[in-house]
Amino acid sequence: HLVCDDNDCLPGSYQVMVAGQESPVPLSRVERGQLVLCLDTLTEDTVFAEVDDIELNDPRGAEWVTVRLEDGTSMVMTADHPMFVRSTQSRNGGVSTVLAKNLCAEKHSLARIRKVQVGVEDVCPATNMGDEEHLVKFSI
């Protein structure tokens, strides 16, 4: 069964950088206490943050979306995964939180680890996610 709050998860195959590792590892292999590379939304710097909690969950019934960015990259996540975005229509350029399914092309941009704002090109249902893919929810 699915135990993620609001189904806000990433696929277990999602690759992350873990402190002390030379190459990315699947999120499903990350353990509590490890340090993962992420973007600090307050300072907009990349930092290694400690994983406080991590859960592997049954993916059946999850609504997946694929978020494609203007630079050609894409990310798969559950539709209710919160995303830190900048609105191109905002006067102050502040960061806000939007569910993945509510991202809008030409309105939102996401900071990537390389710290370049990239516009959202499209969000659509992810059709290639099988029931064998674990859902991973983690907090830092």
Residue pairs with C-beta under 8 A, 6 or more apart in sequence:
1 57
1 58
2 57
2 58
2 59
2 60
2 61
2 62
2 135
3 55
3 57
4 55
4 57
4 78
4 135
4 137
5 137
6 80
7 62
7 63
7 78
7 79
7 80
7 81
7 135
8 78
8 80
8 81
8 82
8 99
8 137
9 57
9 62
9 77
9 78
9 81
9 135
9 136
9 137
10 27
10 76
10 77
10 78
10 81
10 135
10 136
10 137
11 27
11 59
11 64
11 76
11 77
11 129
11 133
11 134
11 135
11 136
12 26
12 27
12 28
12 56
12 133
12 134
12 135
12 136
13 26
13 27
13 28
13 133
14 26
14 27
14 75
14 76
14 136
15 24
15 25
15 26
15 27
16 24
16 25
16 26
16 27
16 30
16 36
16 37
17 24
17 25
17 36
17 37
18 24
18 25
18 30
18 34
18 35
18 36
18 37
19 34
19 35
19 36
19 37
19 48
20 35
27 136
27 138
28 56
28 134
28 136
30 36
30 51
30 54
30 136
30 138
31 51
31 54
32 51
32 52
32 53
32 54
33 50
33 51
34 50
34 51
35 48
35 49
35 50
35 51
36 48
36 49
36 51
36 138
36 140
37 46
37 47
37 48
37 113
38 46
38 47
38 48
38 49
38 113
38 140
39 45
39 46
39 47
39 84
39 111
39 112
39 113
39 115
40 46
40 47
40 49
41 84
41 95
41 111
44 111
44 115
45 115
46 113
46 115
49 140
50 140
51 138
51 139
51 140
52 138
52 139
52 140
53 137
53 138
53 139
54 136
54 137
54 138
55 135
55 136
55 137
55 138
56 134
56 135
56 136
57 134
57 135
57 136
57 137
58 134
58 135
59 129
59 130
59 131
59 132
59 133
59 134
59 135
60 131
62 78
62 129
62 135
63 78
63 79
63 80
63 101
63 125
64 76
64 77
64 78
64 79
64 125
64 126
64 129
65 76
65 77
65 78
65 79
65 100
65 101
65 123
65 124
65 125
65 126
66 74
66 75
66 76
66 123
66 124
66 125
66 126
67 74
67 75
67 76
67 77
67 83
67 100
67 103
67 110
67 120
67 122
67 123
68 74
68 120
68 121
68 122
68 123
68 124
69 75
69 110
69 112
69 118
69 119
69 120
69 121
70 118
70 119
70 120
70 121
71 118
73 112
73 118
76 126
76 129
77 100
78 100
78 135
79 99
79 100
79 101
80 99
80 100
80 101
81 99
81 100
82 97
82 98
82 99
82 100
83 97
83 98
83 99
83 100
83 103
83 108
83 110
84 95
84 96
84 97
84 110
84 111
85 95
85 96
85 97
85 98
85 103
85 108
85 109
85 110
85 120
86 93
86 94
86 95
86 96
86 108
86 109
86 110
86 111
86 117
87 93
87 94
87 96
87 107
87 108
88 106
88 107
88 108
88 109
88 119
89 107
90 96
98 108
100 123
101 123
103 120
103 123
104 120
104 123
105 119
105 120
105 121
105 122
105 123
106 119
106 120
107 120
108 119
108 120
109 117
109 118
109 119
109 120
110 117
110 118
110 120
111 117
111 118
112 118
